[in-house]
Amino acid sequence: MKNISLDEIISKVEINFIKLRKTDGRFFIQLIKEHFNHELIINHKYKTFYDDKYVLFPLVKKKGTIEKLIKVVDNLINFDFISKLAEENPKFKYRSLKEALLGKIPDIFIHLIPSSYDIIGKIAILEFEKSHNKDIKEINKYKKLVANAVIEVNKNVQSVFEKKSEIQGTHRLRKLAHLAGENDSETSHRENNCIFRVDIKTTYFSPRMVYERRRVSESNIQENEVIIDMFAGVGPFSIQIARLNAVKIYAFDVNPYAIKFLQVNVDINNLSGEIIPYNLNVYEILKPSNRIGKKLCYTADRIIMNLPEQSLKFIDVVCFLMKKSGGILHFYQISKKPNPIEKTIKDLKKELMEFNWVIDKIINSKIVKSYSPKADLVVVDLKIKYLGS
């Protein structure tokens, strides 16, 4: 008796095939494309079988698939449906989460398949639509199924977490629940030729700002600029700027865990510039007794202000730090639609005037991304200067 390995048993399952003459194979594929659009019919996870006369295409396991196929190919092609053991295609890779979950989730829970999700290093973070179904046990069952599919689709992902709250608190954190894979919230994330150590439970990090950080780091930054990153986090702006530019960056954050990881990230990246981290609420530097404030008052050539929910509240700190002769401000704000850019500039201009500062020149303004149905995240790069007493 032939010995059969466990792997061979696992990799072979019985599924439905459509059997055609080889000469009709190309025509069959054309019919599929024309009549089924983006709906999956052929199960690419398994091998297609060929012999001298026939080809057997493996079919997806989905209710109604065979009935639909019969309507399309009947009277056009001679065919037969057979059930046999399938062999896994070793080169197969799911093209999407939806494909990986095809036939595994009932229609009433199909809304649980997210259209997008964040990946930070080896960690995926999912956000599910609210379900009208009251069966929490069933909902959690399919959430875990989706989470495991995310690991299957993304070979680098080893942990999956679910968002359980909005961003909240002074440290800008959200509650997370472990769903699948390793229950480890710390990871290394690669972005724009930099490496970032980050803990998604104790520090804030958004991979969706990747292009924005590259844009700022590659902007017209001069050698020996003094730059202040007012809300630095683990250093995604500061690290990328210092990697490309010989500058001095003072990086502030109120979260001690963020500053700990920022220092690690300074050490593990090859930087051209210098980064000096401070675990401090930037408001503290306004106090007359604060030695850091005394040192940095009116010294900044450039300020990065990435706290979009509360940026306007810190304009007095900007006016305290920026050189009176003028400097560059990268200002981020969440503004309501319509005309969010115009509203951002108007708000900023009004607030600056309170401290006798003005906008000298708007260098760039754009919508970075949609924040909600009613608001956008906006960035304005501008030169500001002091009007004098």
N, C-alpha and C positions, 0 to 999 in steps of 0.2 A: 504493500500500500504506500502511495506517495505521501511524504510528510508535507503538510501545509502549515506555513507560519501564521502566527496571530495577525501580523501585518497584512497578509494576503486576505485573511477572512474579513478584517475590518474594512479594507479598501474595496471590497466587492459587495455591492448591494443589488437587489433585483429592482429594476425600473422598466418603464415603458420605452420602446423604440418605435420609430416609423421606418419601415423597410421599403426601399425603392430600388429601381434599377440604377446602376451607376451613371448611366447616360442621362437620367432625369435629376441628378443631384444638384447641378448648377441652377436648373429651372426652379427646383424646390426652394433653394435659398432665396432666389429672386422673389418668389411668391411670398415668402415669410416677410421679407423687407417691405414689400408693397402693402400687405394686408394687416400686419401686426405692429407696424411702426416701431416703438421702443419697447413693446411688450416682449418678454423673454419666452421663447418657445423651445429652442435647443438648449439642453443643459450642458454647458461647456465644462462643467466640473468633471464629466466623464468622457472617455474616449469614444470617438466615432469608429464603428467597425466597417471594414471593407473586405470583400472577397472578389473573385473574378467577375461576378455579374452584379452583385448587390452592394448597397451602402445602407448602414443602419445608423440613424441619427438618434442620440439619446434625448428624451423629452423631459421638460421640467415637470415636477410633481405639483400640479395645480389644478384645482377643480375646473372642469370645463375645457381643458386644453385640447383633449382628443376631439370633442364635439366641434370646437372651433376649427380645428385642422381639417376635419372631414368636409365642412362647408366650403373651405377654400380650395382644397386639392381634388375633391371628388369630380370625376369626369375629365380632369386635366392630366392626372398622373395615376398610373397603376401603383397601388401601395397596399401595405398591410401593417397592422399594429401587432407587435409581439412584446412579451415580457421576458427578460433574461437578466443574468448577472452582468452588472456593469463594472468597468474598471476605471479607477480614478485616473484623471489626466495629470501627470506629474508636473506639467508646465502651467497648470491652471492657477489663476489668481482672480479673485472676485474684483469686478470693475467698480462696484459700488456696494454700499451697505444694503440697499434695497435688493440687489441681486443675491447677496449672501443670506437674506432673510426670506426669500421668495418661498411661499408655501408653508412657512413656519409660524406665521402670525395671523390669527383670524382678522377678518376685515374690520371688526369693531375695535381692534387695537392697533390698526395700521398707522394711526396718527402718532404712535409712540416711536416710529422710525424717524429720527431727526434728519433734516435736510442738510445740516452742517453741524460741526462740533469743533471745539478747540483741541489741539494737540500741543502739549508743552513737554518737550523731551520724550520720555517713555510713557507719559500720562495723557489720557484722553478725558475731556470733561464734557459731559452731555447735559443738555437741557431739554426736558420733555414738555410737550404741550399738556395742558390740563385735561384730564380725562373725565368724561361724564359718567363713566362706569363706576359703580360703588364698590366693586369687588377689589379691595386693596391687595389681597393675596394674589389674584390673577394679574393685576397690573404690575406688581413687583416681579412676578414670574417672567413676564414678557420684557420688562425693563432689563432684567439680568440676561435674557436671551439676546437682546439688542447689544448690551455691553460686551458679551462674549463674541458677538459677530464683529464688533469694532476691532477687537484684538485679532480676529481671524483676517479681516480685510487689511489692517495696518500691521505689518510684520514687526515694526519697531515698538508698538504699543504693548506695554506689559501691565498697566494698571488703568482702570476706568472708574471715574467718580461722577456723581450726579450733583448738579447745582441744586441746593435746597433753599437758597435765599438770594436776594439781591445783594450787591456790594453795600457794606454798611460799616459804620464806625470810623474813627480817625485813622485806622490802619488800612482801610479800604479792603476788607476781607469779606468773604461770603462763606456760608455754611456749606459743607460738602459731605456727601455720603458715599462710602465705598460700594461699588457694584460688582466688579469682577477683576480677576488677576491679582497681582500683588497689592497688599494694603500698605503702600508706601507712597507718601505724599512728596518726597524729595526727589529731585531729578536734575539732570544736566540738559540744558536746552541750547541748541546751536542756532545762531541767527547772524546773518551778514558777516560771516567769518569770525564770530566771537562765540565764546562759551559762557553760559550763565548757570550757576548753581541756584536753585530756587526750591522753596517749599510752598506748594500751592495752598496749604492750610494756614501758614503763618505769615506769608508775604503776598503782595499783589504783583501780578505779572500778566500782561495781555499780549498774546502772540499776534493779535490783529493789528498791532501798531508797527509791525515789522518794516513796511515800506516807508512809513513816516519817520522812523528812527534812522533809516538809511538816508532819506532825503536830507534831514537836518545834519547828519554827520558828514555828508558830502557837499554841504553848502559852502559859501565863500567865507570860511573861517580862517582868520589870519594867525600867523605864528605868534606865540606868547600871549594870546588872548587870555584874559581872566573871565572864566565862565562860572556862573552859579546855577546849579541844578537844584531848584527849590524843593522838589518832591521826588527824590532820586529813586526810591525803591531799591531794588537789587542792582541798579545801575545800567539799565538798557540804553538810555541816552548817553550817559557819561562815558561808559566803556567804549561805545562805538565811536564817539567823538574823539576820545583820547587815543584810540587805536590808530586813527588816521591823521591826527593833528598834534603838534607840539604845543600844547596849551596847559594851563593850570585850571583845574575844575574843583570847586568847592561843592560837595554833594551832601545835601541835607535830607534827613528823613526822621520822622517822629517814631517810627517802628524800629525797636532795637534788633529784631530778627532780620529786617531788611538790611540794616547797616552791617550786621554780621556777614550776611551773604554778599553784600557789596564788597566788603574787604576781601572775601574769598575770590570774588570775580576779578578784582584788581590784580590779585596775585597770580591767577591762572591764565590771564590774557597778556599778550605781548603789546604793551602800550607805548606810544610815542610821547604822550603827554603824562601829566601827573594828576591824580585824583586824591583829594583829601576829604574823607568821609566824616560827617558829624551826625551823631544821634541826637537830634534837636528839633523841636518845633521852630520853624523859621521866625515865628512871631517873637521868640525869645531874644533875638538879636536886636530888636528895637529898644530893649531896656538899656538905659544909660550905663548900667554897671556891666553889661555883657561885653567881655573882651573880644569875642569873635565879631560882634557887631562893630566895635570900635575899629577893628582891623579892616573890615570889608566895606565900611561906609563909603559910598560913591567911588567904588573901584571896578565895578563889573563892566566889561565890554559886551557881554551877552548873558541873557538870563533865559532859562528854560522853565516854563510854568505849566507843567502837565498835571493839573488837578482840576479837571474840567467842571466838576460839580460845584466847586467853591472858589474858582480862580479869582473872581472879582474881589473877594474878601481880603486878598493879600496884595493888592495894588500898592498899599502904603509901604510894604516891605520892598517891592520892586523899586519904588521911588527912593527908598533909603539906600539901596545897593548900587543902582546904576550910576555910571559916570554922568556928571551934570552936563558934560559936553555932548552926550548922546551915546546910545548903545542899541543893540538888537534885542528884541523881546520875541520869543516864540510863545505865543499865548494860545491856550486851548480852553474852549468853553462849550458847554452843551447849551444850544440855543433853540428856541421854538421855531417851528415852521409856520408860515412861509418866510422867505428871506432871512434865513438864519445868519448868513455872513454879515449882512447889513446891520442886523441887530447886535451882533457881537462887537463890531467896530463902534457902533453908537454907544453901547454900554461901556466899552473900554475908554473911549474918548471922554465921556462924562466923568468917569472915575478918576482918570489921570488929572483932569482939570482941578479936582478937589485938592490936589497936592502941587498945583502949579507946573505940571508937566503936560506936554502935548505930543501928538503923533507928528513926527517930522516927515515920514515917508512910509507908505504901505508897500512892502516888498513882495508879499505873497499872501493870498487868502484863498481858502478852499474848504469844502466839506470833506472831512476825513472819512466818515462813515455815518450811516444812519444809527441813531442811538435808540430811538423808539418810533412808533407811528407818528408822534407829534413833535419830535425833536431830532436834531443832528449834532454830531460832534464836529466842531469847526476849529480850524487853526488859522491864526493870522500871524505872519512874520512881519515885524515893523520896526522902524527906527523911532525911538522916542528921545526927547531931550527936555531939559529943565528950562523954564522961561526966565527964571531969576526972580529975585524978591522985588 
